[in-house]
Amino acid sequence: MNKDLRQAAIDLYDRYTHEGMDRRLFMAELTKIAGGAAAANALLVGIAANPAAAAIVPADDPRLQTRTIQWELIPGRRMSGYGAAPVNANPKSPLVIVIHENRGLNEHIRDVARRVALAGFSAVAPDFLTPVGGTPADETQAREMIGKLDLAATVADGRAFIDWLSSPAGGSRRVGAVGFCWGGGMVNRLAVAAGSSLTAGVSFYGPAPDPTEAAKVEAAMLIQLAELDERVNATALPWIAALKAAGKNVTSHIYPGVNHAFHNDTSVERYSAAAAKIAWDNTIGFFTQNLDTIVVAA
């Protein structure tokens, strides 16, 4: 398949997964692009994330301690998630919240949390679908559930967690957050909502709030975008400009020639190993600059 047709297929998939496009219409259009049903199904396998893809950091890595956790956000409202930390982590060490895509908390995001831990931070990946039953195995169902969430309540959940972590009761931690796609958008919104409780935020190709909200941000921000991701860039670029105009600590990178979700190594057609490595190195460097770390033994 030539480059233009491949890009058309990726753009179509983005419409399907982020703009509520009907699945039958999506498959019909993808079939036209691919030239047949069999070719369309094969192309979809490459574009969509593969839940069976191998983890970069194994779940049983002996350098890390991992567990499923639950905590209370406010009386009567609980959240579950996945925790990962270096085996020698201090309970009061800086913590990075890892926020999932619109597929919910899956194995890929657990793997990303372990990567954060391997870099020397404690990490927690919350399941923001907990209030509606938790992330299902079916990612299409997960996307539908994400789309129906009360956004204000979800942001309040994230803010409550950040506020607790940064309070004496939670260890007075320095708190960072990194998110991808829907999670990148949540990082931007939590930066607005959490004020000084959030120390640093990294948004990977996440839709941005109204630029007028920029004055409320107190966290240092790193915003990472894909050059070909026109949908997200339409809101993210004005957001970056507004943060700069408000005198905020913001750094941005636009990675050339890559698509939305270029960091997700479970999506063959969209993943860019070169850009993902640079972006991840930038992320860890940013957190190292803004949060204290510990050394993980090799």
N, C-alpha and C positions, 0 to 999 in steps of 0.2 A: 504494500500500500504506500502511495506517495505521501510526502510530508503534508501537503494541503488537505488530503482526505483524512489523514490521521488527526490533524488539528481540528477538522470539522467534527470528527467523532468525539474528541475530547470536549469540545465546546458544547456539543449536544448533551453529553453525559452531565456536564456541569448544570445545564438547564434542568435536566431531569432530577438531579439530586438536590438542587438548591432553589429551584423556582416552582416546584410542584407540577412539573410536566407529567401528563398521563403516561403510564408505562406502555400501554399499547401504542400510543402515538410515538413514544420514544423508540420502541423496537422497530416500528415501521420506518421511521426516518433513518435509524441506524442501518437497517437492511438495505436501504437505498444507497447509503454511503459506502457500505462494505461490498455491495454487489450480490448479496444473497443471504439467506437466513443462517446458513452454517458459518459463513464468514463473519456475519454480525455477532453471532454468539461467541466466536473465537476472539473477536476484537473486544467484546465486552469483558471477557475474562481478563484481558490485559489492562483495561482501563480501570475496572472496579478493583477495590481492595480485596486481597485474598486473606481471609481469616486464618488460613492454615500456613501462611508464610512463616519461615523460621525466624525466631527472635534473634536480635543482635546480641543482647545480653541474656543468657539463659536464666530461667526462673530460679534455678538452684545454684546460682553463682555463689561460691563460698565466701566471697568478699562482702556479701550483702545479707541483710536480714529483711525479709519481706513477709507481709501478712495482709489478710483482709480485715478491715476495721469498720467500726460503726461509732458514730458520735452524735450527740444531741446538739442541734443548732439553736433551738429555742425550746422551751417546754412543749412536749408533744410533737415536735418535728425533728426527725432524725435523718442522717445521711450515712450512706455506706461508701466505701472506697477501698483503694489498694495503697498500702504503704510500702516504701522501700527506703532503706538507709544503710550506710556503711556499718559494718559490724561493731565498730568502735565509736559510733555516733553518740554525742552528748544529747540528752533529752531536750536541752535548751538551744541546740545548734540551729542555725538558719534553716528554713524549710521552704521548698519550692512546691507550689501547687501546680499539678499538671492537668490541664483541662482538655477533655476529649473533643473530637469532631462531632458531627451530627449523627454519627453511628453509635454514640454512647461509649461507655467504658468497656473496651474490648482488649484483646490480648496485645494488640499493637500499642495501645496507650499504656498498658502495664509495662511493656518493654521500654517505652520512652521513660517512664518513671524510674526504671532500673538504671537507664543510662544517666539520668540526673543523679541518682545515688552513687553511681560509679565515679562521677565527677567530684564527689565529696560532700554533697548536700543530702539532707533528709528530703524525701519527696512523698507527697500524697496525691493520688489521682482520685478525686471524688466522682461518684456516679450521680450526675445531676438529674437522672431519671428516677432516683430513689423514691421521691414522693409519689410517683405514679406506678410503682411496682418494680423499678429497676430495669437495667438494660436487657432487652431480650436477645436471644441468639440470632434472630432474623434482623439483618441490618436495615431492610426496607421498613419493617415495623418500627425499628428504633428511630429512623428518620422521621416517620410520621408522628411518633410520640414527642420527639424534640420540637417539631413544628407546632404542636399543640400546647407546649409548656406556657405557663404564665411568665413572661419574661421578667416582669418586675419582681415576682416572687422568687424566681431563680437567681436573679442578681442579689436579692436580699439574702438568700441562702449562702451565696459565696461571700458576701460582705460579713455575715455573721461568723463564718468560719475564720476569715482573715482577722476580724476584730478579736476573736477569742485567742487565736494563736499569738497575736501581738500583745495581749494583755498579760498581767502577772499570773493569772490563773492558767494560761496556756504556755507559760514559760518565757513571756516577754521576748518572743522570737522576732528576728528580722525575717520578713516574709516576701518571697518572690512568687510570680505566677508565669507560666508559659502555657499557651494554648494554640490550637491548630484549627483553622477553618471556623466552625461555630465556636470552638474554644478560644480562638484568637479574638473573635468578636467579644466573647465574655471577658477576656483580659482587658480589653479597652473599656468595657462598661464597668468592670470592677475597679479599674483605676480611677474612674469618675466617682464611684460610690464609696470606696474605702478610704479615700483621703490619705492621711499620713500612716495608716495602718499597713498599707502596701508599700514596700520599699522599692521593688523593681518589677516591671512587667515586660514580657516578650510576647508579641502577637505575631503569629505566622498567618499570613494571608487571611486576616479576620476583618469582617465588615465593621465599620467604625460608627461611633455615635455622631450626633449632630455636632459640628465644629464649635458651636457655642458652649459646649460642655467642657472644652479644653481647659478653661481656667480652674476647674475643680481638681485637676490631676496634680498629685504631689509626688507620685512615684517616678523614678527614672524609667524611661520607656525605650524599648528597642522594637521597631516595627519592620518586619521582613515580608517582602512582597515578591510575587512572580510577575515578570514583565508581561506575559500573555494573559494574565488574569484580569481582564477588563472589568468584570462585574465587581470584584472586591476593590480594585484600584480606584473605581469611581467614587467611593466613599473614603478610602484610606488616604489617598493623596491630599484631599482637603483637610482631613483630620491631622495629618502630619504638619501641614502648613499652619493650622490653627494652634497646635501645640508649640511650634516654633515662635509664632507671633505672640503667644502668651508667656514666652520666656521659660518654657519648661525644658527639662533635661530629656531630650528625645534624639535618638539616632535611628536612621532608617537605611535599609538596603533594598534595592530592587535587583533581583537576580535575572540576568538577560537570558532570553530564549527558553524560559521554563514556564510550566503551567501551574495553576492552582494545585495544591497538594504535592508539590515537588519533593517535600521532605518525607512523604509516606512511602517507605520502602516496600510496602505490601502491594503497591499499585505499579505494575511493571511499566505501563505506557506513560505514566505521568511522573514517576520517580526520576530524579536527576541526582545520581550519586555525587557528582562533583559539587553541584550547588548545595545539596543537603549537607555535605561535610563542612563547607564553608559556613553555612548558616548555623550549623550546630556548634562549630568552634566559636562563632560570634556570640551565640547564646551563652555558652559556658564562660567565655571571657567576660561577658557583660555581667553575669551573676557573680563571678569571682570579684569583679571590680566593685559591685554594689552590695554584696553579701559576704560574710566571712565563710570560709570553707575549712574542712579537715582533709587530711591526706588519706587516701585509700591505698592500702598495701597492694602491690602488684601480685 
